Amino acid sequence: MKKILLSLVLMMTLLNCNSIKNIGSPTNIKQAATLLSSLNSNSTEKEISSLFNLLDINKDATIGNTEAIGAIEENFNVLDTDNNFSINLTELKGLLALLE
C-alpha cells in the first residue's frame, strides 16, 4: 500500500513540475524517479545511497530542497532531522523507516 502511495505521490509531484527545480539532467531525474518509485519496506541502504547520489546534483553531500523530488520533497521536513534545510545520506536513510 505504501509503495502505491509513494508512486502516486511521485507521479503527481512530477506532473506538477515544481519538484524538478533545475536539479540536473533529465536522465538523472528519470533514474531517481524510477528508483524512488520502486522503494518499499524491503529496500536496502545501497538503494538509498544510489538515490542520494542521483539527487545530489551539485555533489555537496546533501540534498537541498531544490534537489528533492517526490516523496522526499513531500517529507523533506521529516527527513531533515537536524533542521539545516538539507538532507544528508544518514537522514535520507530515514526514508526506509517511512516505508515500513
NUDOFI-604218 format. One record per residue: residue number from 1; residue in three letters; x, y, z of N, C-alpha, C in turn. Coordinates in pm, 1 decimal, padded with zeros to 6 digits, m for minus. Example, Ala and Ser with C-alpha at 12.3 -4.5 7.8 and 13.67 -1.06 7.14 Angstrom:
// NUDOFI-604218
   num   residuo         nu         nv         nw        cau        cav        caw         cu         cv         cw
     1       ala    01319.0   m00569.0    00780.0    01230.0   m00450.0    00780.0    01320.0   m00330.0    00780.0
     2       ser    01285.0   m00225.0    00708.0    01367.0   m00106.0    00714.0    01290.0    00003.0    00787.0
END
This chain:
// NUDOFI-604218
   num   residuo         nu         nv         nw        cau        cav        caw         cu         cv         cw
     1       met    00082.5   m00119.1    00000.0    00000.0    00000.0    00000.0    00087.0    00125.6    00000.0
     2       lys    00193.1    00123.6    00082.8    00279.9    00240.4    00089.9    00353.6    00260.9   m00041.6
     3       lys    00389.4    00151.0   m00108.7    00456.7    00161.8   m00237.7    00364.5    00229.4   m00339.2
     4       ile    00239.7    00190.8   m00338.6    00142.8    00251.9   m00428.7    00126.0    00398.8   m00395.3
     5       leu    00117.0    00430.0   m00267.3    00101.3    00568.8   m00224.2    00222.2    00652.4   m00264.7
     6       leu    00342.9    00599.1   m00241.2    00463.8    00671.5   m00280.5    00469.7    00691.4   m00431.8
     7       ser    00429.2    00590.3   m00506.4    00428.0    00601.8   m00652.2    00331.3    00710.6   m00697.7
     8       leu    00214.8    00715.0   m00635.6    00116.5    00818.1   m00671.4    00166.7    00957.1   m00635.8
     9       val    00227.5    00970.3   m00519.3    00282.5    01099.5   m00478.3    00390.9    01141.9   m00575.7
    10       leu    00476.7    01048.5   m00612.6    00584.1    01078.5   m00706.9    00527.9    01123.8   m00841.3
    11       met    00431.5    01052.0   m00892.7    00374.9    01087.2   m01022.8    00306.8    01224.3   m01018.5
    12       met    00233.1    01251.9   m00913.4    00166.6    01381.2   m00901.1    00269.8    01493.6   m00890.4
    13       thr    00375.5    01467.5   m00816.3    00479.3    01568.6   m00799.6    00549.5    01595.7   m00931.5
    14       leu    00582.1    01490.4   m01003.9    00648.6    01508.8   m01132.6    00557.7    01580.0   m01232.5
    15       leu    00429.8    01547.9   m01230.4    00336.3    01616.3   m01319.8    00324.7    01764.0   m01285.5
    16       asn    00336.3    01795.6   m01158.5    00329.8    01933.2   m01114.0    00449.5    02014.0   m01162.3
    17       cys    00563.9    01946.8   m01180.1    00689.1    02006.2   m01228.8    00753.7    02103.7   m01131.9
    18       asn    00688.7    02137.6   m01024.3    00752.1    02225.2   m00926.7    00863.7    02153.6   m00852.5
    19       ser    00863.5    02020.4   m00856.7    00966.5    01945.1   m00785.7    01092.0    01927.2   m00869.5
    20       ile    01087.8    01965.8   m00994.1    01203.6    01949.6   m01081.0    01266.4    02086.7   m01100.3
    21       lys    01319.1    02139.9   m00994.2    01370.2    02276.4   m00992.6    01516.8    02278.9   m01032.4
    22       asn    01544.8    02262.0   m01159.2    01682.6    02266.6   m01207.8    01773.5    02170.0   m01134.2
    23       ile    01730.1    02046.4   m01115.3    01810.7    01954.0   m01036.9    01905.9    01870.9   m01121.4
    24       gly    01914.0    01894.3   m01246.7    02011.7    01819.7   m01323.5    01955.8    01764.8   m01451.8
    25       ser    02027.1    01669.3   m01505.2    01991.3    01614.7   m01634.8    01861.7    01535.6   m01627.4
    26       pro    01788.7    01531.2   m01738.2    01666.0    01451.5   m01741.7    01691.6    01304.1   m01712.3
    27       thr    01810.1    01256.2   m01747.5    01843.8    01116.8   m01719.9    01851.1    01091.5   m01569.9
    28       asn    01918.3    01180.9   m01497.4    01926.1    01166.0   m01351.6    01788.6    01172.1   m01288.3
    29       ile    01706.2    01264.1   m01333.9    01571.6    01279.2   m01279.0    01491.2    01152.1   m01302.7
    30       lys    01499.2    01100.5   m01425.0    01423.1    00979.6   m01458.0    01472.7    00860.5   m01376.6
    31       gln    01604.8    00844.4   m01365.2    01660.0    00733.9   m01286.4    01621.0    00747.1   m01139.7
    32       ala    01628.7    00867.8   m01086.7    01592.8    00890.8   m00946.7    01444.2    00863.6   m00924.5
    33       ala    01361.0    00909.8   m01016.4    01216.5    00888.2   m01003.4    01182.8    00739.4   m01009.9
    34       thr    01248.5    00668.0   m01099.6    01225.1    00524.0   m01111.7    01268.0    00452.0   m00984.7
    35       leu    01385.7    00485.3   m00935.3    01435.6    00422.1   m00813.1    01346.7    00456.7   m00694.8
    36       leu    01307.4    00581.8   m00683.7    01221.8    00624.3   m00573.2    01088.3    00550.0   m00575.9
    37       ser    01031.1    00535.5   m00693.0    00901.1    00467.5   m00702.0    00912.0    00317.7   m00675.2
    38       ser    01031.8    00262.2   m00688.0    01048.3    00118.8   m00663.3    01081.2    00086.2   m00517.7
    39       leu    01107.5    00187.5   m00436.5    01141.8    00161.9   m00296.7    01022.5    00105.2   m00221.4
    40       asn    01052.1    00013.1   m00131.3    00949.0   m00045.0   m00046.1    01012.2   m00084.8    00086.4
    41       ser    00937.7   m00151.4    00171.1    00987.8   m00186.0    00303.6    01105.5   m00282.9    00299.1
    42       asn    01129.3   m00346.0    00185.6    01242.6   m00437.0    00170.5    01363.0   m00370.7    00104.5
    43       ser    01356.3   m00242.0    00080.9    01465.4   m00171.2    00014.7    01589.1   m00168.4    00104.2
    44       thr    01704.0   m00153.1    00040.0    01831.0   m00158.4    00111.8    01894.1   m00019.9    00122.7
    45       glu    01991.7   m00010.2    00211.7    02065.9    00114.6    00224.2    02142.8    00144.2    00096.4
    46       lys    02181.4    00040.9    00023.0    02251.2    00060.4   m00104.6    02160.2    00133.2   m00204.1
    47       glu    02033.0    00097.1   m00207.7    01938.2    00164.8   m00296.4    01920.0    00310.5   m00254.8
    48       ile    01914.5    00334.7   m00124.6    01902.7    00472.3   m00074.4    02027.2    00551.6   m00112.6
    49       ser    02143.8    00489.1   m00101.3    02269.4    00556.6   m00139.1    02270.6    00590.8   m00287.9
    50       ser    02222.9    00500.2   m00370.4    02214.4    00527.0   m00515.1    02121.2    00643.0   m00543.7
    51       leu    02007.1    00644.1   m00476.1    01912.2    00754.1   m00491.7    01975.6    00885.6   m00448.5
    52       phe    02045.3    00883.0   m00336.0    02112.3    01002.0   m00285.5    02210.1    01056.8   m00389.5
    53       asn    02291.1    00970.0   m00446.8    02389.9    01013.2   m00545.8    02325.6    01070.2   m00671.3
    54       leu    02211.7    01017.1   m00710.8    02140.8    01071.4   m00826.9    02083.4    01210.3   m00798.0
    55       leu    02035.7    01230.5   m00677.6    01972.3    01357.8   m00643.3    02070.8    01466.3   m00602.2
    56       asp    02186.7    01428.6   m00553.0    02286.3    01526.7   m00509.6    02361.1    01579.1   m00632.5
    57       ile    02292.2    01662.2   m00707.7    02343.9    01710.4   m00836.2    02470.3    01793.3   m00819.5
    58       asn    02475.0    01878.9   m00719.9    02592.7    01965.7   m00703.7    02704.0    01899.9   m00622.5
    59       lys    02683.1    01774.7   m00583.7    02784.3    01692.8   m00514.6    02839.7    01759.8   m00388.7
    60       asp    02747.7    01820.2   m00310.5    02788.4    01881.6   m00184.0    02757.9    01791.6   m00064.1
    61       ala    02727.7    01665.5   m00091.7    02698.8    01564.5    00010.2    02568.6    01590.5    00085.8
    62       thr    02480.0    01669.4    00026.2    02346.5    01691.1    00081.6    02246.3    01703.7   m00032.7
    63       ile    02120.7    01682.2    00000.3    02011.8    01707.0   m00093.9    01938.7    01829.2   m00042.2
    64       gly    01943.9    01936.4   m00119.1    01871.4    02057.2   m00083.3    01727.9    02047.8   m00131.2
    65       asn    01646.0    02144.0   m00090.5    01505.2    02138.5   m00131.9    01486.7    02153.4   m00281.4
    66       thr    01583.8    02208.1   m00351.7    01572.2    02218.9   m00497.1    01614.1    02089.4   m00567.1
    67       glu    01677.6    02000.3   m00492.9    01718.9    01872.0   m00549.6    01621.1    01759.9   m00516.3
    68       ala    01534.0    01781.4   m00419.9    01440.7    01678.5   m00374.2    01325.2    01662.7   m00471.7
    69       ile    01280.1    01538.7   m00487.1    01163.5    01509.7   m00571.4    01069.5    01415.4   m00497.0
    70       gly    00947.2    01409.9   m00543.9    00850.5    01310.8   m00497.3    00833.7    01305.0   m00347.1
    71       ala    00837.0    01182.3   m00295.6    00814.8    01159.8   m00153.1    00922.8    01224.6   m00067.8
    72       ile    01040.8    01243.0   m00124.0    01147.0    01310.2   m00048.8    01111.4    01457.1   m00030.4
    73       glu    01064.7    01518.6   m00135.7    01022.3    01658.7   m00125.2    00902.4    01671.9   m00031.2
    74       glu    00807.6    01580.2   m00043.0    00687.3    01584.5    00039.8    00719.3    01565.3    00188.3
    75       asn    00823.0    01488.3    00217.8    00860.5    01458.3    00356.4    00990.9    01526.2    00396.8
    76       phe    01026.9    01632.1    00326.4    01156.4    01696.7    00347.7    01177.5    01735.9    00493.7
    77       asn    01078.8    01798.7    00553.6    01093.2    01845.2    00692.3    01103.3    01729.6    00791.1
    78       val    01041.5    01617.4    00759.8    01050.7    01499.6    00845.7    01189.7    01437.4    00834.1
    79       leu    01240.5    01428.9    00711.2    01371.6    01367.4    00688.3    01486.4    01456.2    00735.6
    80       asp    01467.9    01586.5    00730.2    01571.8    01682.0    00771.6    01571.8    01692.5    00924.5
    81       thr    01624.8    01590.5    00988.5    01615.0    01580.1    01134.6    01695.2    01685.8    01209.8
    82       asp    01800.6    01740.3    01148.2    01877.7    01844.6    01216.9    01834.0    01985.6    01176.1
    83       asn    01728.7    01994.3    01096.1    01667.3    02121.8    01056.7    01766.2    02221.7    00995.9
    84       asn    01856.5    02170.8    00911.0    01952.4    02260.3    00845.3    01917.3    02285.5    00698.8
    85       phe    01794.7    02254.5    00661.2    01741.6    02279.4    00527.7    01811.3    02197.0    00419.4
    86       ser    01868.1    02083.9    00459.5    01925.3    01989.5    00364.2    01920.0    01850.9    00426.0
    87       ile    01927.9    01750.1    00339.6    01921.1    01611.4    00384.2    02052.6    01543.3    00349.0
    88       asn    02118.7    01488.6    00451.6    02240.6    01413.4    00424.5    02204.0    01266.0    00406.1
    89       leu    02302.5    01183.6    00375.5    02275.5    01042.7    00347.7    02214.4    00971.8    00468.3
    90       thr    02264.1    01000.2    00586.3    02209.1    00937.5    00706.7    02061.8    00972.8    00723.3
    91       glu    02027.7    01098.6    00699.9    01887.9    01141.1    00711.7    01802.3    01076.4    00603.4
    92       leu    01856.3    01063.2    00481.8    01778.5    01002.2    00374.0    01748.6    00856.1    00404.7
    93       lys    01837.9    00791.7    00476.7    01812.2    00652.5    00515.5    01688.7    00642.8    00604.1
    94       gly    01647.6    00754.4    00662.7    01523.4    00758.8    00739.3    01400.7    00731.6    00653.4
    95       leu    01418.3    00745.5    00521.8    01309.7    00714.1    00428.8    01269.4    00568.0    00441.4
    96       leu    01364.2    00481.2    00473.1    01332.3    00339.2    00491.2    01231.1    00319.4    00604.3
    97       ala    01244.9    00397.3    00710.3    01150.8    00386.9    00822.5    01010.8    00430.8    00780.5
    98       leu    01002.5    00528.0    00690.1    00871.7    00574.1    00643.5    00802.5    00469.0    00557.2
    99       leu    00882.6    00380.1    00499.0    00826.8    00277.2    00411.2    00776.7    00154.4    00487.0
   100       glu    00811.2    00143.0    00614.2    00771.1    00025.3    00692.1    00628.2    00033.3    00735.1
END
